[in-house]
């Protein structure tokens, strides 16, 4: 297939392109900055506000995978611009270009739109996709990890130091980025089901408690970290401190602190992918160890 991909230079998008090329697909990928040439990839310069670039991106594409989005922002307007308006622009380009297959990468945060500005923007984007009239699939990944990820890197670093500050009394689901990429590609196939919402994970029934996750991270980096449950108020204070010291580069914002403090980020098994379409191949214990090894080789830990 010929696939149009947004967010191809990011963590998930770069792994998606790797998997797509390995599967023999041709790629057209949107980029805001010049990229080195790559066999099988046609880089389209522009962003989600550039109609000309979006037209070039979707021309002759068999399916669109919309990965691009804003994870971290200071206000609702910024989240709306990146996640809502960006999705609307891609849907308009798909419609104008006669592309029927549209795969949207959302987030479990969309289940709780009142909890965070990020979740609210993702929920609004999902509504746009559902009402688009296209053959759509929405994927809500849980916590995504893997080589190259800078979001979970902070947790690996805490585990390496031997002290894990974790939200209290909660559970999460996990998925390796390569498994997520394989699911997105499977959804592009002509015989894949459409108009469905999927919450994929690593196959661990009931997810991981925060303490289980912290211990797994410790094993991945060869430590036995002390685990401290940090109340929601503490996380908010830590977020304000992070923003004070790192400004726009802060990883823990107040909005994210509210998200992290929620007790249930476990996928709904009723919304799992059809087993005939996709199943996770990477168990998180193995994936976390692999990711830790990658971080060490890159001197990130």
Helices and strands as residue ranges (DSSP letters): E 2-6, H 11-22, E 26-31, E 41-45, H 51-58, E 63-66, H 76-79, I 80-85, H 86-97, E 101-105, G 108-112, H 117-130, E 135-139, E 143-145, H 153-161, E 163-167, E 171-172, E 174-176, H 177-186, E 196-198, E 208-209, H 210-221, E 226-230, H 232-246, G 247-249, H 254-260, E 264-265, G 269-271, H 284-297
